[in-house]
Amino acid sequence: MNMSKRKHNTLNLEEKVKILKLIESGESFANIASKYGVGKSTVGDIKKNKTKILEYVSSGDKGVGSRKTLKLSAYPAMEKSL
C-alpha cells in the first residue's frame, strides 16, 4: 500500500463528463481514479452527481471546459441579464 499522499486535483466539468462515459462503459473506479489522479470515492461522487453534471453541461453555458464547480449565483436573474 502506497502511504504517500497525492496532490489535490480538481477536475473540470469536461473531465467529469469523460469519467461518466468511462463508468458507463464498464471501467473500474480504481482504473479511472488512477488515470485522473483522484480517489475512488471522488469517482463515486461524480457518479452520484451524474444528473446535476449532465444538466449543467447540456444547458449550453459558456466555459464548461474550464469550469470546475456547479455553484450558481445568488442572483440568477441578474446574472442572466448581465
PyMOL Python script that loads the backbone (N, CA, C, O; Angstrom):
from pymol import cmd

cmd.read_pdbstr("""\
ATOM      1  N   MET A   1       0.833  -1.179   0.000  1.00  0.00           N
ATOM      2  CA  MET A   1       0.000   0.000   0.000  1.00  0.00           C
ATOM      3  C   MET A   1       0.875   1.238   0.000  1.00  0.00           C
ATOM      4  O   MET A   1       1.795   1.357   0.810  1.00  0.00           O
ATOM      5  N   ASN A   2       0.592   2.154  -0.900  1.00  0.00           N
ATOM      6  CA  ASN A   2       1.355   3.378  -1.012  1.00  0.00           C
ATOM      7  C   ASN A   2       0.883   4.367   0.052  1.00  0.00           C
ATOM      8  O   ASN A   2      -0.292   4.731   0.089  1.00  0.00           O
ATOM      9  N   MET A   3       1.797   4.798   0.912  1.00  0.00           N
ATOM     10  CA  MET A   3       1.422   5.661   2.027  1.00  0.00           C
ATOM     11  C   MET A   3       1.584   7.146   1.708  1.00  0.00           C
ATOM     12  O   MET A   3       1.234   7.989   2.534  1.00  0.00           O
ATOM     13  N   SER A   4       2.112   7.488   0.515  1.00  0.00           N
ATOM     14  CA  SER A   4       2.267   8.899   0.186  1.00  0.00           C
ATOM     15  C   SER A   4       0.940   9.486  -0.272  1.00  0.00           C
ATOM     16  O   SER A   4       0.126   8.814  -0.905  1.00  0.00           O
ATOM     17  N   LYS A   5       0.745  10.744   0.062  1.00  0.00           N
ATOM     18  CA  LYS A   5      -0.493  11.417  -0.326  1.00  0.00           C
ATOM     19  C   LYS A   5      -0.351  11.946  -1.740  1.00  0.00           C
ATOM     20  O   LYS A   5       0.732  12.350  -2.163  1.00  0.00           O
ATOM     21  N   ARG A   6      -1.468  11.938  -2.469  1.00  0.00           N
ATOM     22  CA  ARG A   6      -1.434  12.517  -3.808  1.00  0.00           C
ATOM     23  C   ARG A   6      -1.782  14.006  -3.700  1.00  0.00           C
ATOM     24  O   ARG A   6      -2.414  14.453  -2.743  1.00  0.00           O
ATOM     25  N   LYS A   7      -1.353  14.740  -4.700  1.00  0.00           N
ATOM     26  CA  LYS A   7      -1.617  16.172  -4.738  1.00  0.00           C
ATOM     27  C   LYS A   7      -3.110  16.394  -5.000  1.00  0.00           C
ATOM     28  O   LYS A   7      -3.732  15.624  -5.732  1.00  0.00           O
ATOM     29  N   HIS A   8      -3.674  17.425  -4.416  1.00  0.00           N
ATOM     30  CA  HIS A   8      -5.078  17.763  -4.618  1.00  0.00           C
ATOM     31  C   HIS A   8      -5.314  18.073  -6.092  1.00  0.00           C
ATOM     32  O   HIS A   8      -4.586  18.866  -6.691  1.00  0.00           O
ATOM     33  N   ASN A   9      -6.322  17.451  -6.666  1.00  0.00           N
ATOM     34  CA  ASN A   9      -6.605  17.619  -8.089  1.00  0.00           C
ATOM     35  C   ASN A   9      -8.093  17.888  -8.258  1.00  0.00           C
ATOM     36  O   ASN A   9      -8.922  17.037  -7.936  1.00  0.00           O
ATOM     37  N   THR A  10      -8.430  19.062  -8.761  1.00  0.00           N
ATOM     38  CA  THR A  10      -9.823  19.416  -9.004  1.00  0.00           C
ATOM     39  C   THR A  10     -10.102  19.253 -10.486  1.00  0.00           C
ATOM     40  O   THR A  10      -9.442  19.869 -11.323  1.00  0.00           O
ATOM     41  N   LEU A  11     -11.076  18.426 -10.806  1.00  0.00           N
ATOM     42  CA  LEU A  11     -11.415  18.154 -12.196  1.00  0.00           C
ATOM     43  C   LEU A  11     -12.402  19.189 -12.716  1.00  0.00           C
ATOM     44  O   LEU A  11     -13.257  19.662 -11.969  1.00  0.00           O
ATOM     45  N   ASN A  12     -12.288  19.542 -13.993  1.00  0.00           N
ATOM     46  CA  ASN A  12     -13.275  20.442 -14.573  1.00  0.00           C
ATOM     47  C   ASN A  12     -14.460  19.614 -15.074  1.00  0.00           C
ATOM     48  O   ASN A  12     -14.396  18.384 -15.091  1.00  0.00           O
ATOM     49  N   LEU A  13     -15.514  20.268 -15.473  1.00  0.00           N
ATOM     50  CA  LEU A  13     -16.741  19.565 -15.856  1.00  0.00           C
ATOM     51  C   LEU A  13     -16.544  18.691 -17.089  1.00  0.00           C
ATOM     52  O   LEU A  13     -17.175  17.641 -17.212  1.00  0.00           O
ATOM     53  N   GLU A  14     -15.691  19.108 -17.987  1.00  0.00           N
ATOM     54  CA  GLU A  14     -15.420  18.310 -19.183  1.00  0.00           C
ATOM     55  C   GLU A  14     -14.803  16.961 -18.800  1.00  0.00           C
ATOM     56  O   GLU A  14     -15.169  15.924 -19.354  1.00  0.00           O
ATOM     57  N   GLU A  15     -13.867  16.986 -17.852  1.00  0.00           N
ATOM     58  CA  GLU A  15     -13.242  15.746 -17.374  1.00  0.00           C
ATOM     59  C   GLU A  15     -14.253  14.878 -16.632  1.00  0.00           C
ATOM     60  O   GLU A  15     -14.212  13.652 -16.729  1.00  0.00           O
ATOM     61  N   LYS A  16     -15.157  15.509 -15.894  1.00  0.00           N
ATOM     62  CA  LYS A  16     -16.176  14.752 -15.172  1.00  0.00           C
ATOM     63  C   LYS A  16     -17.112  14.038 -16.130  1.00  0.00           C
ATOM     64  O   LYS A  16     -17.540  12.918 -15.851  1.00  0.00           O
ATOM     65  N   VAL A  17     -17.438  14.663 -17.257  1.00  0.00           N
ATOM     66  CA  VAL A  17     -18.283  14.026 -18.264  1.00  0.00           C
ATOM     67  C   VAL A  17     -17.543  12.832 -18.872  1.00  0.00           C
ATOM     68  O   VAL A  17     -18.147  11.788 -19.115  1.00  0.00           O
ATOM     69  N   LYS A  18     -16.247  12.983 -19.116  1.00  0.00           N
ATOM     70  CA  LYS A  18     -15.449  11.871 -19.636  1.00  0.00           C
ATOM     71  C   LYS A  18     -15.433  10.706 -18.646  1.00  0.00           C
ATOM     72  O   LYS A  18     -15.504   9.544 -19.045  1.00  0.00           O
ATOM     73  N   ILE A  19     -15.339  11.025 -17.358  1.00  0.00           N
ATOM     74  CA  ILE A  19     -15.358   9.989 -16.327  1.00  0.00           C
ATOM     75  C   ILE A  19     -16.702   9.270 -16.332  1.00  0.00           C
ATOM     76  O   ILE A  19     -16.751   8.046 -16.210  1.00  0.00           O
ATOM     77  N   LEU A  20     -17.797  10.024 -16.472  1.00  0.00           N
ATOM     78  CA  LEU A  20     -19.124   9.407 -16.526  1.00  0.00           C
ATOM     79  C   LEU A  20     -19.236   8.443 -17.703  1.00  0.00           C
ATOM     80  O   LEU A  20     -19.848   7.382 -17.578  1.00  0.00           O
ATOM     81  N   LYS A  21     -18.654   8.802 -18.834  1.00  0.00           N
ATOM     82  CA  LYS A  21     -18.675   7.910 -20.003  1.00  0.00           C
ATOM     83  C   LYS A  21     -17.860   6.649 -19.746  1.00  0.00           C
ATOM     84  O   LYS A  21     -18.248   5.560 -20.168  1.00  0.00           O
ATOM     85  N   LEU A  22     -16.728   6.795 -19.052  1.00  0.00           N
ATOM     86  CA  LEU A  22     -15.919   5.629 -18.716  1.00  0.00           C
ATOM     87  C   LEU A  22     -16.654   4.699 -17.753  1.00  0.00           C
ATOM     88  O   LEU A  22     -16.561   3.478 -17.872  1.00  0.00           O
ATOM     89  N   ILE A  23     -17.384   5.277 -16.802  1.00  0.00           N
ATOM     90  CA  ILE A  23     -18.162   4.472 -15.859  1.00  0.00           C
ATOM     91  C   ILE A  23     -19.232   3.693 -16.606  1.00  0.00           C
ATOM     92  O   ILE A  23     -19.447   2.510 -16.339  1.00  0.00           O
ATOM     93  N   GLU A  24     -19.910   4.362 -17.551  1.00  0.00           N
ATOM     94  CA  GLU A  24     -20.956   3.706 -18.332  1.00  0.00           C
ATOM     95  C   GLU A  24     -20.401   2.586 -19.203  1.00  0.00           C
ATOM     96  O   GLU A  24     -21.095   1.604 -19.468  1.00  0.00           O
ATOM     97  N   SER A  25     -19.146   2.727 -19.651  1.00  0.00           N
ATOM     98  CA  SER A  25     -18.551   1.696 -20.495  1.00  0.00           C
ATOM     99  C   SER A  25     -18.048   0.507 -19.686  1.00  0.00           C
ATOM    100  O   SER A  25     -17.618  -0.493 -20.261  1.00  0.00           O
ATOM    101  N   GLY A  26     -18.097   0.604 -18.361  1.00  0.00           N
ATOM    102  CA  GLY A  26     -17.741  -0.527 -17.507  1.00  0.00           C
ATOM    103  C   GLY A  26     -16.350  -0.465 -16.914  1.00  0.00           C
ATOM    104  O   GLY A  26     -15.898  -1.438 -16.311  1.00  0.00           O
ATOM    105  N   GLU A  27     -15.662   0.649 -17.067  1.00  0.00           N
ATOM    106  CA  GLU A  27     -14.327   0.808 -16.499  1.00  0.00           C
ATOM    107  C   GLU A  27     -14.424   0.826 -14.976  1.00  0.00           C
ATOM    108  O   GLU A  27     -15.379   1.365 -14.418  1.00  0.00           O
ATOM    109  N   SER A  28     -13.440   0.239 -14.307  1.00  0.00           N
ATOM    110  CA  SER A  28     -13.475   0.176 -12.848  1.00  0.00           C
ATOM    111  C   SER A  28     -13.131   1.537 -12.243  1.00  0.00           C
ATOM    112  O   SER A  28     -12.409   2.339 -12.836  1.00  0.00           O
ATOM    113  N   PHE A  29     -13.666   1.772 -11.052  1.00  0.00           N
ATOM    114  CA  PHE A  29     -13.415   3.028 -10.354  1.00  0.00           C
ATOM    115  C   PHE A  29     -11.920   3.202 -10.096  1.00  0.00           C
ATOM    116  O   PHE A  29     -11.402   4.313 -10.204  1.00  0.00           O
ATOM    117  N   ALA A  30     -11.220   2.115  -9.758  1.00  0.00           N
ATOM    118  CA  ALA A  30      -9.795   2.188  -9.455  1.00  0.00           C
ATOM    119  C   ALA A  30      -8.994   2.627 -10.673  1.00  0.00           C
ATOM    120  O   ALA A  30      -8.081   3.445 -10.552  1.00  0.00           O
ATOM    121  N   ASN A  31      -9.325   2.093 -11.846  1.00  0.00           N
ATOM    122  CA  ASN A  31      -8.613   2.473 -13.069  1.00  0.00           C
ATOM    123  C   ASN A  31      -8.860   3.943 -13.411  1.00  0.00           C
ATOM    124  O   ASN A  31      -7.936   4.668 -13.780  1.00  0.00           O
ATOM    125  N   ILE A  32     -10.112   4.370 -13.285  1.00  0.00           N
ATOM    126  CA  ILE A  32     -10.456   5.767 -13.583  1.00  0.00           C
ATOM    127  C   ILE A  32      -9.746   6.695 -12.601  1.00  0.00           C
ATOM    128  O   ILE A  32      -9.194   7.722 -12.996  1.00  0.00           O
ATOM    129  N   ALA A  33      -9.764   6.329 -11.325  1.00  0.00           N
ATOM    130  CA  ALA A  33      -9.137   7.160 -10.296  1.00  0.00           C
ATOM    131  C   ALA A  33      -7.648   7.329 -10.555  1.00  0.00           C
ATOM    132  O   ALA A  33      -7.123   8.435 -10.434  1.00  0.00           O
ATOM    133  N   SER A  34      -6.959   6.246 -10.909  1.00  0.00           N
ATOM    134  CA  SER A  34      -5.518   6.351 -11.153  1.00  0.00           C
ATOM    135  C   SER A  34      -5.233   7.134 -12.433  1.00  0.00           C
ATOM    136  O   SER A  34      -4.232   7.845 -12.510  1.00  0.00           O
ATOM    137  N   LYS A  35      -6.098   7.012 -13.430  1.00  0.00           N
ATOM    138  CA  LYS A  35      -5.913   7.727 -14.695  1.00  0.00           C
ATOM    139  C   LYS A  35      -6.016   9.241 -14.504  1.00  0.00           C
ATOM    140  O   LYS A  35      -5.252   9.997 -15.103  1.00  0.00           O
ATOM    141  N   TYR A  36      -6.968   9.686 -13.661  1.00  0.00           N
ATOM    142  CA  TYR A  36      -7.193  11.118 -13.456  1.00  0.00           C
ATOM    143  C   TYR A  36      -6.532  11.669 -12.193  1.00  0.00           C
ATOM    144  O   TYR A  36      -6.620  12.869 -11.932  1.00  0.00           O
ATOM    145  N   GLY A  37      -5.877  10.824 -11.410  1.00  0.00           N
ATOM    146  CA  GLY A  37      -5.172  11.292 -10.227  1.00  0.00           C
ATOM    147  C   GLY A  37      -6.079  11.708  -9.090  1.00  0.00           C
ATOM    148  O   GLY A  37      -5.756  12.630  -8.341  1.00  0.00           O
ATOM    149  N   VAL A  38      -7.227  11.030  -8.950  1.00  0.00           N
ATOM    150  CA  VAL A  38      -8.162  11.302  -7.860  1.00  0.00           C
ATOM    151  C   VAL A  38      -8.437  10.005  -7.110  1.00  0.00           C
ATOM    152  O   VAL A  38      -7.980   8.938  -7.519  1.00  0.00           O
ATOM    153  N   GLY A  39      -9.178  10.096  -6.022  1.00  0.00           N
ATOM    154  CA  GLY A  39      -9.527   8.918  -5.252  1.00  0.00           C
ATOM    155  C   GLY A  39     -10.743   8.201  -5.814  1.00  0.00           C
ATOM    156  O   GLY A  39     -11.523   8.770  -6.578  1.00  0.00           O
ATOM    157  N   LYS A  40     -10.892   6.936  -5.421  1.00  0.00           N
ATOM    158  CA  LYS A  40     -12.052   6.162  -5.873  1.00  0.00           C
ATOM    159  C   LYS A  40     -13.348   6.774  -5.365  1.00  0.00           C
ATOM    160  O   LYS A  40     -14.373   6.707  -6.042  1.00  0.00           O
ATOM    161  N   SER A  41     -13.311   7.366  -4.186  1.00  0.00           N
ATOM    162  CA  SER A  41     -14.527   7.986  -3.647  1.00  0.00           C
ATOM    163  C   SER A  41     -14.927   9.212  -4.465  1.00  0.00           C
ATOM    164  O   SER A  41     -16.113   9.519  -4.580  1.00  0.00           O
ATOM    165  N   THR A  42     -13.949   9.909  -5.030  1.00  0.00           N
ATOM    166  CA  THR A  42     -14.244  11.050  -5.892  1.00  0.00           C
ATOM    167  C   THR A  42     -14.972  10.585  -7.144  1.00  0.00           C
ATOM    168  O   THR A  42     -15.919  11.230  -7.594  1.00  0.00           O
ATOM    169  N   VAL A  43     -14.528   9.465  -7.707  1.00  0.00           N
ATOM    170  CA  VAL A  43     -15.198   8.905  -8.882  1.00  0.00           C
ATOM    171  C   VAL A  43     -16.632   8.518  -8.516  1.00  0.00           C
ATOM    172  O   VAL A  43     -17.555   8.722  -9.304  1.00  0.00           O
ATOM    173  N   GLY A  44     -16.813   7.963  -7.326  1.00  0.00           N
ATOM    174  CA  GLY A  44     -18.159   7.623  -6.859  1.00  0.00           C
ATOM    175  C   GLY A  44     -19.035   8.843  -6.680  1.00  0.00           C
ATOM    176  O   GLY A  44     -20.228   8.807  -6.984  1.00  0.00           O
ATOM    177  N   ASP A  45     -18.447   9.930  -6.184  1.00  0.00           N
ATOM    178  CA  ASP A  45     -19.198  11.184  -6.020  1.00  0.00           C
ATOM    179  C   ASP A  45     -19.621  11.751  -7.370  1.00  0.00           C
ATOM    180  O   ASP A  45     -20.719  12.289  -7.510  1.00  0.00           O
ATOM    181  N   ILE A  46     -18.747  11.629  -8.358  1.00  0.00           N
ATOM    182  CA  ILE A  46     -19.084  12.104  -9.698  1.00  0.00           C
ATOM    183  C   ILE A  46     -20.245  11.294 -10.248  1.00  0.00           C
ATOM    184  O   ILE A  46     -21.157  11.847 -10.862  1.00  0.00           O
ATOM    185  N   LYS A  47     -20.214   9.984 -10.030  1.00  0.00           N
ATOM    186  CA  LYS A  47     -21.313   9.130 -10.493  1.00  0.00           C
ATOM    187  C   LYS A  47     -22.614   9.505  -9.788  1.00  0.00           C
ATOM    188  O   LYS A  47     -23.676   9.544 -10.410  1.00  0.00           O
ATOM    189  N   LYS A  48     -22.523   9.781  -8.489  1.00  0.00           N
ATOM    190  CA  LYS A  48     -23.700  10.137  -7.702  1.00  0.00           C
ATOM    191  C   LYS A  48     -24.322  11.448  -8.192  1.00  0.00           C
ATOM    192  O   LYS A  48     -25.543  11.604  -8.155  1.00  0.00           O
ATOM    193  N   ASN A  49     -23.497  12.383  -8.648  1.00  0.00           N
ATOM    194  CA  ASN A  49     -23.967  13.687  -9.112  1.00  0.00           C
ATOM    195  C   ASN A  49     -24.129  13.739 -10.626  1.00  0.00           C
ATOM    196  O   ASN A  49     -24.118  14.819 -11.217  1.00  0.00           O
ATOM    197  N   LYS A  50     -24.278  12.595 -11.244  1.00  0.00           N
ATOM    198  CA  LYS A  50     -24.360  12.488 -12.696  1.00  0.00           C
ATOM    199  C   LYS A  50     -25.427  13.398 -13.292  1.00  0.00           C
ATOM    200  O   LYS A  50     -25.153  14.118 -14.252  1.00  0.00           O
ATOM    201  N   THR A  51     -26.628  13.377 -12.746  1.00  0.00           N
ATOM    202  CA  THR A  51     -27.721  14.163 -13.331  1.00  0.00           C
ATOM    203  C   THR A  51     -27.429  15.660 -13.265  1.00  0.00           C
ATOM    204  O   THR A  51     -27.674  16.384 -14.229  1.00  0.00           O
ATOM    205  N   LYS A  52     -26.906  16.124 -12.132  1.00  0.00           N
ATOM    206  CA  LYS A  52     -26.593  17.541 -11.985  1.00  0.00           C
ATOM    207  C   LYS A  52     -25.513  17.967 -12.972  1.00  0.00           C
ATOM    208  O   LYS A  52     -25.613  19.027 -13.589  1.00  0.00           O
ATOM    209  N   ILE A  53     -24.489  17.146 -13.118  1.00  0.00           N
ATOM    210  CA  ILE A  53     -23.380  17.474 -14.015  1.00  0.00           C
ATOM    211  C   ILE A  53     -23.870  17.540 -15.455  1.00  0.00           C
ATOM    212  O   ILE A  53     -23.579  18.498 -16.172  1.00  0.00           O
ATOM    213  N   LEU A  54     -24.616  16.518 -15.876  1.00  0.00           N
ATOM    214  CA  LEU A  54     -25.072  16.470 -17.258  1.00  0.00           C
ATOM    215  C   LEU A  54     -26.082  17.570 -17.564  1.00  0.00           C
ATOM    216  O   LEU A  54     -26.082  18.109 -18.671  1.00  0.00           O
ATOM    217  N   GLU A  55     -26.945  17.915 -16.607  1.00  0.00           N
ATOM    218  CA  GLU A  55     -27.892  19.013 -16.803  1.00  0.00           C
ATOM    219  C   GLU A  55     -27.151  20.328 -17.000  1.00  0.00           C
ATOM    220  O   GLU A  55     -27.495  21.111 -17.885  1.00  0.00           O
ATOM    221  N   TYR A  56     -26.142  20.569 -16.183  1.00  0.00           N
ATOM    222  CA  TYR A  56     -25.399  21.820 -16.279  1.00  0.00           C
ATOM    223  C   TYR A  56     -24.649  21.905 -17.603  1.00  0.00           C
ATOM    224  O   TYR A  56     -24.642  22.952 -18.250  1.00  0.00           O
ATOM    225  N   VAL A  57     -24.025  20.816 -18.001  1.00  0.00           N
ATOM    226  CA  VAL A  57     -23.264  20.803 -19.249  1.00  0.00           C
ATOM    227  C   VAL A  57     -24.188  20.978 -20.447  1.00  0.00           C
ATOM    228  O   VAL A  57     -23.835  21.665 -21.405  1.00  0.00           O
ATOM    229  N   SER A  58     -25.365  20.364 -20.401  1.00  0.00           N
ATOM    230  CA  SER A  58     -26.293  20.465 -21.525  1.00  0.00           C
ATOM    231  C   SER A  58     -26.999  21.819 -21.580  1.00  0.00           C
ATOM    232  O   SER A  58     -27.649  22.131 -22.577  1.00  0.00           O
ATOM    233  N   SER A  59     -26.881  22.627 -20.528  1.00  0.00           N
ATOM    234  CA  SER A  59     -27.530  23.939 -20.516  1.00  0.00           C
ATOM    235  C   SER A  59     -26.885  24.905 -21.503  1.00  0.00           C
ATOM    236  O   SER A  59     -27.446  25.959 -21.800  1.00  0.00           O
ATOM    237  N   GLY A  60     -25.706  24.547 -22.011  1.00  0.00           N
ATOM    238  CA  GLY A  60     -25.062  25.384 -23.013  1.00  0.00           C
ATOM    239  C   GLY A  60     -24.312  26.562 -22.445  1.00  0.00           C
ATOM    240  O   GLY A  60     -24.022  27.510 -23.175  1.00  0.00           O
ATOM    241  N   ASP A  61     -23.987  26.536 -21.167  1.00  0.00           N
ATOM    242  CA  ASP A  61     -23.251  27.628 -20.548  1.00  0.00           C
ATOM    243  C   ASP A  61     -21.851  27.712 -21.153  1.00  0.00           C
ATOM    244  O   ASP A  61     -21.222  26.689 -21.426  1.00  0.00           O
ATOM    245  N   LYS A  62     -21.376  28.917 -21.357  1.00  0.00           N
ATOM    246  CA  LYS A  62     -20.034  29.113 -21.898  1.00  0.00           C
ATOM    247  C   LYS A  62     -19.003  28.743 -20.840  1.00  0.00           C
ATOM    248  O   LYS A  62     -19.232  28.938 -19.646  1.00  0.00           O
ATOM    249  N   GLY A  63     -17.893  28.221 -21.273  1.00  0.00           N
ATOM    250  CA  GLY A  63     -16.805  27.918 -20.359  1.00  0.00           C
ATOM    251  C   GLY A  63     -16.965  26.631 -19.587  1.00  0.00           C
ATOM    252  O   GLY A  63     -16.374  26.488 -18.517  1.00  0.00           O
ATOM    253  N   VAL A  64     -17.745  25.685 -20.091  1.00  0.00           N
ATOM    254  CA  VAL A  64     -17.939  24.419 -19.384  1.00  0.00           C
ATOM    255  C   VAL A  64     -16.619  23.676 -19.262  1.00  0.00           C
ATOM    256  O   VAL A  64     -16.379  23.005 -18.258  1.00  0.00           O
ATOM    257  N   GLY A  65     -15.762  23.786 -20.267  1.00  0.00           N
ATOM    258  CA  GLY A  65     -14.489  23.081 -20.242  1.00  0.00           C
ATOM    259  C   GLY A  65     -13.568  23.521 -19.129  1.00  0.00           C
ATOM    260  O   GLY A  65     -12.770  22.723 -18.637  1.00  0.00           O
ATOM    261  N   SER A  66     -13.661  24.777 -18.722  1.00  0.00           N
ATOM    262  CA  SER A  66     -12.771  25.277 -17.677  1.00  0.00           C
ATOM    263  C   SER A  66     -13.443  25.347 -16.311  1.00  0.00           C
ATOM    264  O   SER A  66     -12.759  25.443 -15.292  1.00  0.00           O
ATOM    265  N   ARG A  67     -14.747  25.300 -16.278  1.00  0.00           N
ATOM    266  CA  ARG A  67     -15.475  25.410 -15.011  1.00  0.00           C
ATOM    267  C   ARG A  67     -15.303  24.138 -14.197  1.00  0.00           C
ATOM    268  O   ARG A  67     -15.314  23.037 -14.747  1.00  0.00           O
ATOM    269  N   LYS A  68     -15.142  24.288 -12.877  1.00  0.00           N
ATOM    270  CA  LYS A  68     -14.886  23.136 -12.027  1.00  0.00           C
ATOM    271  C   LYS A  68     -16.003  22.843 -11.039  1.00  0.00           C
ATOM    272  O   LYS A  68     -16.074  21.732 -10.512  1.00  0.00           O
ATOM    273  N   THR A  69     -16.870  23.801 -10.775  1.00  0.00           N
ATOM    274  CA  THR A  69     -17.943  23.586  -9.805  1.00  0.00           C
ATOM    275  C   THR A  69     -19.292  23.899 -10.427  1.00  0.00           C
ATOM    276  O   THR A  69     -19.383  24.508 -11.493  1.00  0.00           O
ATOM    277  N   LEU A  70     -20.337  23.468  -9.733  1.00  0.00           N
ATOM    278  CA  LEU A  70     -21.697  23.700 -10.198  1.00  0.00           C
ATOM    279  C   LEU A  70     -22.388  24.800  -9.410  1.00  0.00           C
ATOM    280  O   LEU A  70     -23.601  24.975  -9.527  1.00  0.00           O
ATOM    281  N   LYS A  71     -21.637  25.540  -8.614  1.00  0.00           N
ATOM    282  CA  LYS A  71     -22.238  26.586  -7.795  1.00  0.00           C
ATOM    283  C   LYS A  71     -22.837  27.665  -8.680  1.00  0.00           C
ATOM    284  O   LYS A  71     -22.209  28.140  -9.627  1.00  0.00           O
ATOM    285  N   LEU A  72     -24.043  28.035  -8.357  1.00  0.00           N
ATOM    286  CA  LEU A  72     -24.734  29.065  -9.129  1.00  0.00           C
ATOM    287  C   LEU A  72     -24.717  30.386  -8.372  1.00  0.00           C
ATOM    288  O   LEU A  72     -24.422  30.428  -7.177  1.00  0.00           O
ATOM    289  N   SER A  73     -25.031  31.439  -9.065  1.00  0.00           N
ATOM    290  CA  SER A  73     -25.066  32.767  -8.489  1.00  0.00           C
ATOM    291  C   SER A  73     -26.196  32.882  -7.473  1.00  0.00           C
ATOM    292  O   SER A  73     -27.190  32.161  -7.556  1.00  0.00           O
ATOM    293  N   ALA A  74     -26.043  33.784  -6.523  1.00  0.00           N
ATOM    294  CA  ALA A  74     -27.103  34.044  -5.549  1.00  0.00           C
ATOM    295  C   ALA A  74     -28.263  34.796  -6.197  1.00  0.00           C
ATOM    296  O   ALA A  74     -29.395  34.746  -5.717  1.00  0.00           O
ATOM    297  N   TYR A  75     -27.964  35.496  -7.301  1.00  0.00           N
ATOM    298  CA  TYR A  75     -28.967  36.269  -8.025  1.00  0.00           C
ATOM    299  C   TYR A  75     -28.984  35.845  -9.494  1.00  0.00           C
ATOM    300  O   TYR A  75     -28.463  36.562 -10.348  1.00  0.00           O
ATOM    301  N   PRO A  76     -29.575  34.691  -9.797  1.00  0.00           N
ATOM    302  CA  PRO A  76     -29.522  34.158 -11.168  1.00  0.00           C
ATOM    303  C   PRO A  76     -30.191  35.050 -12.209  1.00  0.00           C
ATOM    304  O   PRO A  76     -29.740  35.097 -13.353  1.00  0.00           O
ATOM    305  N   ALA A  77     -31.265  35.764 -11.836  1.00  0.00           N
ATOM    306  CA  ALA A  77     -31.951  36.632 -12.807  1.00  0.00           C
ATOM    307  C   ALA A  77     -31.034  37.787 -13.222  1.00  0.00           C
ATOM    308  O   ALA A  77     -30.937  38.117 -14.404  1.00  0.00           O
ATOM    309  N   MET A  78     -30.377  38.384 -12.260  1.00  0.00           N
ATOM    310  CA  MET A  78     -29.468  39.480 -12.568  1.00  0.00           C
ATOM    311  C   MET A  78     -28.273  38.960 -13.373  1.00  0.00           C
ATOM    312  O   MET A  78     -27.826  39.615 -14.315  1.00  0.00           O
ATOM    313  N   GLU A  79     -27.769  37.810 -13.011  1.00  0.00           N
ATOM    314  CA  GLU A  79     -26.637  37.220 -13.715  1.00  0.00           C
ATOM    315  C   GLU A  79     -26.975  36.928 -15.177  1.00  0.00           C
ATOM    316  O   GLU A  79     -26.151  37.120 -16.072  1.00  0.00           O
ATOM    317  N   LYS A  80     -28.188  36.466 -15.394  1.00  0.00           N
ATOM    318  CA  LYS A  80     -28.623  36.156 -16.763  1.00  0.00           C
ATOM    319  C   LYS A  80     -28.739  37.433 -17.592  1.00  0.00           C
ATOM    320  O   LYS A  80     -28.370  37.453 -18.766  1.00  0.00           O
ATOM    321  N   SER A  81     -29.256  38.501 -16.975  1.00  0.00           N
ATOM    322  CA  SER A  81     -29.422  39.750 -17.721  1.00  0.00           C
ATOM    323  C   SER A  81     -28.083  40.408 -18.037  1.00  0.00           C
ATOM    324  O   SER A  81     -27.973  41.175 -18.994  1.00  0.00           O
ATOM    325  N   LEU A  82     -27.076  40.108 -17.237  1.00  0.00           N
ATOM    326  CA  LEU A  82     -25.729  40.673 -17.485  1.00  0.00           C
ATOM    327  C   LEU A  82     -25.121  39.957 -18.654  1.00  0.00           C
ATOM    328  O   LEU A  82     -23.994  40.260 -19.045  1.00  0.00           O
TER     329      LEU A  82
END
""", "prot")
cmd.dss("prot")
cmd.show_as("cartoon", "prot")
cmd.util.cbc("prot")
cmd.orient("prot")
